[in-house]
Amino acid sequence: MTLDELFSSQGPLARLLPGYQPRPAQVEMARAVAEALGRGGVLLAEAGTGTGKTLAYLAPAVLSGKRVVVSTATKTLQAQILERDVPLLAQALGRPVAAVLLKGRQNYLCLRRFEAFRAQPLFRFPEEARLYERFERWAGATSTGDRAEWADLPDDFGPWKDVCSTRETCWGGRCPREEDCFFLRRRRAAQRAQVVLVNHHLLCADLAVRATSAGEVLPRYEALVLDEAHHLEAVATDHFGTQVSSYRLAEFLRDARAAFTAGGSLPAPLHRALEAVAGASSAFWRSLPRAGTARRIRGTLPPPADRHLNALRSALDAWADRIGGKETQSAEAEALVRRTQQLREDLGRFASAPEAGEVRWLETRGRGVFLRAAPVEIGPTLAASLFSRGMPVVLTSATLRVGGSFEYLRERVGVPESAAELVTESPFDHRSQGLLYVPPALPEPNAPGFAEAVAEEVRELLRITRGRAFCLFTSHRNLRAVADRLRGRVDFPLLVQGEGPREVLLARFQEDVHSVLLGALSFWEGVDVPGHALSAVIIDRIPFASPEDPLVQARIERIRAEGRSPFAAYQLPAAAMTLTQGVGRLLRRGDDRGLVAILDRRIVQKGYGRFLLQSLPPFPLVRNRERVARFFADRGLS
């Protein structure tokens, strides 16, 4: 079957989907993807909301016969592809489509670790102990071991860290439960599939492993589709960097003690070696300066932290030597030796000053202390590890351009000059379907009283929209401040990020048509709520990244050293891309109507505001709430 037959008005999709009409933009994109898969090279495809981009790349991928990895940034899109798009395509083609969703190890239950935990369960809080009984029943009945089966399992459920599969704790071929391993089962299924769905984190983990060893995380593939590709820079930067934390050392010590405890006590030689590691670790983390926010490390660690770091690395060496002896050479000992060596290597990165092109920083979160290192620019790394491999690569999203150009994305992620470009405009009529409102008199975001003014403006807008709104914030501080001021002052249910799992909040939002969801940056995208349940997207401020963030700071310095404007080349385009994603939550299908409100007057008062507005859909701009009320009344939304 050809693409033209598949997408035609008389084709199988038309027979399967009531009211189906061919979308020229979808067909155009499908042809461009097919060409890229056939000739090789890289394709940048910006597909406006409503294009139907998933089928536009999935259909030519399946018809190509190649083994294709499809990488996304969000679980929502993965679920849509696996549960809706793949079955639809298989039905349309009249044959099965072998597709498998493969997640990172930590998403799967490790049977060996679960059995060990069940023999001696430890809990941080009484709530965990009460929930554990349900968890144990699930663990005994699951056929996949995927924690996503239990949608309302809290993100911070402590025992999961003790029972999930991790690379560090895996025994490999020496594991007694290898044949039953949930992760390995999934990986074997992925090796047999034509389409393997992953997220960007797993893809970048694979790229990082391939760049440094002969290993691989993903089964070998012949083509790659990067959906939600605007996330690639952030995820790749994270995976090609290094992170060591006090939590990581504490988990290592706990696992090491448990591994060699027999009859309730650790053998004396091992006990002494491990306690030396514990003492050196405690002294090291205490010696680091506490930083409420991230603190840049421009040279070596200050004294006495530098001395304590060397002592910790030496203690890890002594421990590895002790457990590496023949008398203790069990599968668990081998895993701990590898883990010890990796810890020592990662800590060693911070024993000297940062290398050229690298940024390092220290941060504290809760009781944890974190040391992090990352490349300032990930583009050259991706150019070498991804784009130079010669396989077809398609990068797509509703927002790949800023200011009408792909240049920002090309530079940030190392896309080669030879890459083809495609833009398909959204079929939505933004001028009649939506409205952009910017209040006339709110204080600037850094002025005193901004949060109070935002809360009052949101309250007035919710009276017009009758709830049915996403309120999106650039910081958790603003989110909490506005939420506190709205409680008891609006007549609509408030769903606040942090007061329930993300998926549960979204489900409640869709069930209660007049509810209001308040969320930070994780809600700015990957959320699809079509219909009148979402009739307003309210954004508190332009999402400029903090210049105090060490990574942002280092990139600003790098661009300035090249004689360019960091604001024009980096800060403004990055903000435009994030803002466009947030605005894109409003219209998800052809009959959607509603309001976008940006409560930051700089977008109409500053010169750079024109650039931001040009990056947004062409909604009519209004400055008073009466126009908003009239819009809702005229369209029957009041």
N, C-alpha and C positions, 0 to 999 in steps of 0.2 A: 504494500500500500504506500502511496506517495503522500507527502505532506499536503499537497493540493487536494487530494481526495479526502484525507482525514478531516481537514478544516472547512471543506466546502459546505454550502447550504443544503446539499443532499447527502452529505457524508455521514459516517457513523456517529460522530459527535452530535450532529443535528438530530439524529434519531434518538439518542440517549438523553439529551438535555432539552427539556421543554422550553420553548421560546428561544432556542439557540439562533443566533445570527452571526455569521462570520465577521471577525474583527480584522480589518486590514492590517492594523498594527501588530496583532498577534501573528498573522501569517508572515508579515515582513520579518519579524524577529525570528520566527522558526526557520525561515530560509537562510537568514544570516548565520544562525547557529549551525545549521546543517553544513553550510559552506565552510565554517571554521573547523568543524569536526572532520570534514573531508580533506581540507588542504593543510591543516595544522595552523599553528600560530595562535595569536591572542585576539580575542574580541571583547571590546568594551560595549556593553549594551545597557543603556538606561531605558527602562520600561516604565512609563508613567502608570500611576495607579489605575487599575481597570483594564490594562493591556491583556492580562492573562498570561504573564510571563512564565509561570511555572510550566504549563503545558507547552509553551512556546520553546522551552529548552528541553523539556523531558521527552517530548515526542521525537524530535530529531536525534536525541541521545539514544533512545531505544532503537530507532530504525537504523542507526549507524552500525549496530552490531558490536560496538566497542564496549569494553568494561569501563564504566563511567563512575567517578565519585562525584556526588553532589554535596557540597558543603554549605551549611547555613549558619546563621548566628543565633537563631532562636528555636526553642523547642516547639513553639506554635507552628512555625513553618514546616518543621520536620514532620509533625503530626499530620498537617494538611497534605503533604506530599504522599506520605505512606498510607494514610487512611482514606483519602479522597482522590487525589490525582492519579496515583498508580493504578488503583482498581478501575477507575474510569478509562484510562488509556488502554489497559489490558482488555476491557470489554469492547472498546472501540476497534482495537486491532484484531480481536477474535483469537487471542492467544495469551498465555500467561506472561507476565513480566516479573522476572526474578529480581526483587528489590529487598534489601535488608537495611535496617537502621542499626548502626554500630555506634555505641557510646563509649566514653572513656571508662577505664576499669573501675573507677571509684563509684560508678553508677550501679555496679553489680554486687550482689552478695557473694562473699567468699565462704564456702561451706566449711572449710577447715577452720578459718578464724571464728566462724559462728559457733562451731562445736566447742572450741576452746572458751569462748566468752560465756556460752550457756553453762559450762561447768563451774564458772566462777564469775557471775555477772557483777559489774560495778556501775553505779549510777551517780551522777552529779546532783540530781534533784529528785524529790519524791515523784514529780510528774513523769519523769522518765521511767521509773520503776512501774508506775501504773500503766503506762503506755506499752511497756515491754511485753506484757502478756499477749496483747493483740499482735505486736510485732513478731513474736515467736510463732504464733499461729500462721501468720502470713509466710514466714520463712519456711515453715514445714510444708506449705501447700503450693508455693509459687513454682511455675514451670520455667520462668525466665530469669528470676533473681533480680530483675530490674526494679529499683526502688520507685520508679515512676508509676508502677502498678497501684501504689498506695498514694493517691493524690494529696491527701491531707496530712501525710507524714511531715512533721515540722522540719524546716531546713536545718535547725540547730539540734536535732535529735542526736545526743551525744554518742549513744552506742553504735550508730552507723559507722563512725570512724574506726570502731574496734572490729567490725565484722565485714566491711567492704573489701573488695579486691584492690590492691595497689601494686604497682611495679616493685616497690621496695620490699614488700612482705611476701611476694610470690615465691613459691618454692620450685616453680617450673616442673620439669619432668619428675622430680622427686616427691611431688605432692601426692598423698594417698587419695585425694579426691579429684585428681586431674581429669579423669574421664567424665566426671559430673560437673566440671567447672562451667558456670554460667557464662563467664566472659569468653572462654575458649570455644564453647558451643556457638556463641554469636559470631566469633571471628571465623570459625569454619564455615558457617552459613554465608558470611560475607565473601569468603573466597570462592563460593560457588555462584554468587549473584552477579547479574549484569550491572545493576545499579546499586551502589552502596551509599547510603545517606549517613553523613557525619556532621559534626559541627566544626567551626573554625578552630577551636581549641585542639581537637583531635587531629585535624589536618596539619596544624602547625607543629604539634608534637611529632608527627611523622616526618615533616620536613626537617625538624631539628635533629632527630635521631639519624636520618639519612645523611645529614650534613656532617655528622661527627663520628659515624660508625657505619658498619655494613648492615646494621639492623634496620628494621622497619616496624611501624606501628600498624599501618594499613596494608591490606593485601595489594598486590601490584595492580595498577590500573593504567588505562590507555588515554583517558581524557578526564578533564576536571571542569566542573561548573561551580563557580563561587557565587552563590546567591547571597543577598545582603552583604555585598563585597565591600561596602564602605567601612565594615568592621575589621577588615583584614589587618590594617596597620596596627591597631591597638592589640589585637590578639597575638600577632606575630612578634611584636615587641616584647610582650610578656613571656612568650615561650622561648625566645632566643636570649633571654636574660637569666638571672639567677636570683633565688630568694632563699634565705635562711632565717629561721625565727626561733624564738624561745619555745614556742609551741612544738615545733618540729623536733627540737632536742628533747623536750619533755616526753613526747610520744615515743621517741627512740629509746629513751631510758626505761620507760614503762614496759615496752615490748621486750627489751633485752632482759629485764629482771624476770618477766613472766616466762621467757623462753628457757631459762636455765634454772628455774626454781624447781627443786625436787624435795618432796617431803616438807615443804613450807620454808625452806631456807636455800640461799644461794651458796654454792661451794665457795670456800674461803678465798681461793686465788681469783676467781671470777668476781666475787663480791668486792675485793679490794680494787681491782682494775676498774670495775664499773662505778664504784663510789668516787674514784679519782676523776672519772669523766663527769659525774654529777656535780662534784665540788667545783671543777674547773668551769663547767657550763654556768653554774649559778654565779660564780665570781665574774665571768665574762659579761653576762647579760646585765648584771647589776652595775658594771663599770661603764656601760654606755650611757651617754646623756639622754635623759627623757625628753621626748619631743611630742608635744600635743598634736602637731601636724608633721608632715614629712620634712626632714632636715637633710639638706644636701651634704654629701661627703666629698670634698674636693681633693683631699690628699689621703694619707694613711689615717687609720683610726687614731684618735688622740690617746695619750697615756692616761691612765694605766690600761685602757682597753686593748692596746696593741700587745702588751705583755700577756694579758689574760687570754687573748686569742691564740697566741703561740702555745701557751700552756694547755689550752683546750685541744688543740690539734695534736700535741704530743700525747695527751691522755687518750685520745681516740686511737692513735697509733699503737699504744701499749695494749689497749683493750683488743684491737684487731689481732695483734700478735698472740694474745692469750687465747682468744676463741678460735684462732686459725689452726691450732695444733691438731694433730691427728686424733687425739683422744676425744675431741669435741666436734669432729668434722661431720656434723649432721646437716640435713637440708636446711634446718633453721639457722645453724651456725653459718653456713654459706651465704644465706640471705642477709644475715646480720653483718657479715664481713663486707659484702657489697654495699650495704647501706652505710656502714661506717666509712668506707673509702669515699663514697659519694659525699657524705657530710664533710669529711676532711677537705675534699677537693673544693666544694662550694664555699666553705669557710676560708680556704686559702685564697680565694679570689679577693677577699677583703684585707689580706695581709700586706698588700702593696697599694700604691696609688692607682687611681683609675687609668685605664689605657686610653689612647686617643680614640675619640668617637664613642666613649662609654660614659654613662652617668650613674652615680651611686647615691643612695640615700638611706636614711634611718627613719623609721616611723614607729609609733606605738599605737596599737588599737586594743582597747580594753586593757587586759593585763599582759598582752603579748607585745614583744619587741621584735621588729622585723628589719633585716638588712636586705637591701635590694640593689641589683645592678641590671642595667638594660642598655642596649645600643641606642644612641641618640637618634640615628636614622636607620630605619629597617629596610628602606628601598634597595640598597645595594645587596643586602643579604637575600631578599626575596628574588631579586634579579638573578642571583647565582643559584639559589636552591630550588626555585620554582620555574621561573620563566625561561631559563636556559636549558631545560630538560627536553625541549623539542616537542612535547605533547600539546595537543589542543587545550587551551584554557579559555573559558568564557567567564567574564566578570560581569555580573548584572545586579541591579537594584533599582528601586524607584528614584534613588538619589545618588548618582555618581558624579554629576557635574555640579559645579558652583559657578555662578556668574556666567552660565551658558557654556562652560568649557570643562573638558576632562583633564586639563593640565594639572590641577591640584592633585587628583588621585594618581595620575601617572607618576608624578614626582614622589609622592609619599610612599607608594608601594613598589616602585621600580618597574613599572610596565614599560616594555620596549617601545621604541619609536615606531616600529613596524606594525603595532597593534591596530586593528581595524576599529572603527567607531560606528555606533548605531544609536539613534535616539528615536523612540516611539512616544509620541505625545499621548497624554491621558485622554480617553474619550469623554471624560466628564466635562460638563459645561460649568466651570467654576464661577463664572460671572452671574449665573442664575441660581446655582445650587448652594452658594455659600457667601459669607460676609466676613471681612476682616475688620475687627474693631480695635482701635488703640485709644484708650482714655485720654482726655485732653489735659488733665491736671494732676496726675499722680506724681509723687516725688521720684527722683532718680533712684535706682536700686540701692546705691550706697548711702543714701540720705537717711537720717533718723526718721522713724515712723513709716518706713516703706512697708514693712510687714502688716502694720495696722491698716494702712491704706489699701493694700492688696486684699486683705480679708474683707473690708467693707465693699470694695468693688466686686469681689466674687459674690458676696451676699446679694448685692443688687442684681447682678447678672443671673444668678440662680433663680431669682423671682421671675425673670423673663423666660428663662429656658425650662422652668419647672424641674430643676435638677438636671438629670440626663447629661452630666458633664464629667469630663476628665479635667482635673486641675493638675497641671504638670509643673514641677518645681526643679530648679537647678541645684538646690541644696536641701539636705534633710533638715537643716536648721530653719529655713524659711517654711518648709512643709509643716514642721511641728508648730511653729509660731502661728501660722494661718489656721491650721486645724484646731488649735486650742481656742482661737478667737471665734471660730465658726460653731463650735459645739453649743447646742442649746439656742442658737440664733438663726438657724435655718430649719425649714420644715421637711427636709429630705434626709434620708439615711446617709451618713458619712462613712465611707470605707477608706481607711487610712493605711498607707503602706507601713509595714512593721507590726500591724495589729492582726495579721493573718497571713498565711502563705499566698504568694502572688496569684496562683491559679485559682485559689478559693475566692479571693477578692474579685477577680475578673468574673468568675461564675456568678457571684452574688450581684455584681453590677448588672450583668445581663438579665438576671432573673427579676430584679426590682427595677422597673423601667425608670423610676424617678430618683434613683440613688445617684450619689456623687462620689467619684473616686479621686483621692488625692495621692499622687505618686511622684517619686523622684525619677532620675534619669532612666532607670530600668523599665519604666512604663512609657517612655517616649517612642518606643517602636516595638515591632513584634507583637502588636496588639491589634486584633481585627474584630471590631464590634459594629457590624453593619446594622442599619435600621435606626429607628428613633430612640433606641436606648442610649445612643451617643449622639446628642444634638449640639454639643458645644465642647470645644477644646480651649482651655484657658491656660495660658503660659505666663509665668510670673515675670521672667526676664530673659533677655538674649543670653544664650548659653555659652558665654565666653569661658574658656578654661582658665583656671586660676594661674596667674603668672608666678605664683609662689610654689606651684607644683614643680618638683625638681626636674622631671622629664620635660615639661613645658618650658621651664627656664633654660634648660640646656639647649633645646631646639631653637629658642629665641636667640641665644648667644651664637649658635652655629650660623643661623641665617644672617644675623647682623654682621658676623665676621666675613661673610661672603659679599657684603656691601648691599644687601637687599633689606627691604622693610619687613620685619617679622610680622607686623600686624597685617599687612596686605598679603604676604605670601603664605602665612600659616594661621594666625589667630582668627582673622575674619573668615576665611574659607571654612575652617573647622567649625566655627559657630554657625555658619550658614547651613552646613550639612546637617548638623544636629537639629537646628531649628526646623528645617524642612521635614525631617523625620517626624518631629512632634506634630507639626501641622498636618502631616499626612494621615494622622489617626482619624480625621474627621470624615472624609468621603471614602467609602469602601465599595460602594456599588452605585449604579446609575440613578436610583431613586433616593439616595441620601440627600439630606439638606441640613444646614446648620451654620454655626458660628465658630470662627477662630478669634480669640481675644488674646492680644499680646500686651501685657500690662507694663511695658517698658517704653517710655516715650522717646528714648534715644533712636528707635527705629524710624521715627518720622522727623526727628530734630537734628540728628547728626548726619554728616555727609555720607558716612559709610552705610547709613540706613537704606539708601537706594540700592546698594549692592545686595543687601539682605532681602529687600522686597522683590528684586528681580529674580532671586533664587526661589521664591515661594510661588505657589499656584496663583493665577491672576484673579484672586477674589477682589471685589469692590472694597475699597477702604473707606470706613466711616469713623467719625470721632465722637459721636454722642450716642447715648443709650436709647434715645427715642427711635433712632433709625434701626437699632437692633430689635426693639420691641415691634416695630412695624414689619420688619422682615419676618419675624416669627408669626405674627398675626396673618400676614398676607399668604403665607404658605401652610397655614393650618397647623402650626407647631405649638401654638400657645395652649 
